[in-house]
Amino acid sequence: MEGESSSCERFKLYDQLELHEFQDRFVVKSVEFPDRGFSINRGDGNIEPLDCDTGFGDATKVSTIYGVVGTIRLVAGVYMLVITSRKEVGNFLGFPVFQVTSMKFLPCDEALKLSTSQEKKDEAYFLSLLKTVVTTPGLYYSYQTDITLNLQRRCKFAEGWTAKPLWKQADPRFVWNKNLLVELIELKAIALGVFPCYLRISDIDTSYSQSQVLAVQLKLKESLVQLTLISRRCTRRLGTRMWRRGANLEGDTANFIETEQLVEHGGLKASLLQIRGSIPLLWEQIVDLSYKPQLKILNDEKSSKVVERHFFDLSQRYGEIIAVDLTDKHGEEGQLSAAFAAEMQKLPNVRYVPFDFHHTCGTAKFENLQLLYDQISEDFENQGYLLIDPEGNILQEQKGVIRSNCIDCLDRTNVTQCFLAQKSLTNQLQRIGLLTSAECITSFSEDYTKFRTLWAEQGDEISLEYAGTHALKGDLVRYGKQTFSGVIKDGMSAITRYYLNNFHDGVRQDAIDLICGRYSINKHGPSPFQLNGFESLSYLPVASALVVGGLTITSLTLQQAGRNAQQFMSSVLWAGVTAGVMAVVKANGKQFCSRPRLCGLR
């Protein structure tokens, strides 16, 4: 026991740190224990644990930071990412949880002075990618507990597990900065895991409060209940909406998220898990300036193996799997759905349930999800949920999970998961004894509204990370119907998604690939940013300037076309030029879009 205690103390995460800046190094030390910390050389990025006898003189600047996220080596320098501000957003199983509100990279790049011109250009571009990284939304962490593990998995660990450092406890699928922590872990320096989790906390209690993260307090029949949503994004196939679709050859899918709904009352804890993820086939949808790019299924002989690997991994982790497919059953979506269905027939141990969400529910018939529930209710209820008594004894385990998907695994998926979560919440509250067998959560209008808002806010944040906008169909989750303001909001989000997908997400994808370690910098290899040919004309300004300029000149000449034949011929000429430019832009749409330059699609 003594060794276990010392191990905990050794790997303690300090919730407040001091950053001392010197001419030749940065020093990070605990405020509580000033002799504990590490230094990083500003010249070569080498990290050394603090020596009690080490003296560096007077620092040029001292500031407070709240965690070290990790380090990354670029072409010529090392950069350390630190948390400069945070916000406590609630608790998970009694431990405080914080949201990262700002981060900063500290440069250790003195060697850049001796670099070549091309290396300096590459370093500058990589640095621009790091600036994108510091604005990453939805990063949460705790100093005292691991929030990457769902309650059921946590209960399965042997005694002594909590004595390990958090980075050893964590589920590596959900550690956003695991690539950044490598050097700090190797050197046993203070390291802080930051996890891409979307935490939504609702305390059903006595008073009401609301913040950006949504914390609401109510009464449910005079009893106190805490309802928590936490969604964990997998890092194995991280990316943006159009540049990370489908699966890779290992069976990892884009936008894979594990969502846990946790209910706590009087020491009892009930947990429901649901998962979402892109259709686990090899497919892509490359942006080309069109509103809905062509969806292409890659007919690879490895597709069956990819699907098999994906569902084998899920079965090992979660038990029985019900795959609910919410895609349209016509058009290109229908072809993808049909290919998915064909592969699922080869997996006898996984139940596949097709449900055309748009055809059945339209834009406002949220209640029609009952038709889906009628198909899966028996299996869903048999899967159950985890239930733990106040002494920590497991009264019931969740034996399986619903895996939902649409095309993006955002809007339709969130509506469906909310509906299933509502059904499970009613069952849990009945089992706990807060509701009778004849009552359900929908009977309590105020509480049900807060529950739906909880899910809507969570859907927005998940969508912001993957698509860059709030979720569509949010009104169906919040109100059970579409509103006029919701239609306007969805329209604006759709336009924003189009802009981001075509003219911004290529850069964002590069930033993600760099930070998660999918792209490894080779200092002695060719520069990934040396473009040639027509591709160097990428992005919106060139395309829009050509088209808008042509239309403007055509319009001006048309206004004077009635004066003489020469003006008329000039108008015809400029109209032809504009039409030609538009044809060129359309034919080469992919070249005008922001494309990732570091990694391929798979």
ABEGO torsion letter per residue (X at the ends): XAAAAAAAAAABBBABBBBBBBAABBBBBBAABAABEBBBBAAAGBBBBBBAABBAEBBABBBBBAEBAEBBBBAABBBBBBBABBBBAEBBGGBBBBBBABBBBBBBAAAAAABBAAAAAAAAAAAAAAAAAAABBGBBBBAABBAABBAAAAAABBBGAAABBAAAABBAAABAAAAAAAAAAAAGBBBBBBBBBBBBBBBBBABBBBBAAGBBBBBBGGBBBBBBBBBBBBAABBEBAAABBEBBAAGBBBGBBBBBBBBBBGGBBBBBBBBBBBBABBBBBBBAGBABBBBBBBBBAAAAAAAAAAAAAAAAAAEBBBBBBABBABEAAAAAAAAAAAAAAABAABBBBBBBAAAAAEAABAAAAAAAAAAAAAAAAAAEBBBBBAAGBBABBBABBBBBBBAAGAAAAAAAAAAAAAAAAAAAAAAAGABBAABBAAABAAAAAAAAAAAAAAAAAAAAAAAGBBBBGAAAAAAGBBBAAAAAAAAAAAAAAAAAAAAAAAAAAAAAAAAAGABBBBAABBBAABBBEAAAABEAAAAAAAAAAAAAAAAAAAAAAAABAAAAAAAAAAAAAAAAAAAAAAAAAAAABBBBAABBAX
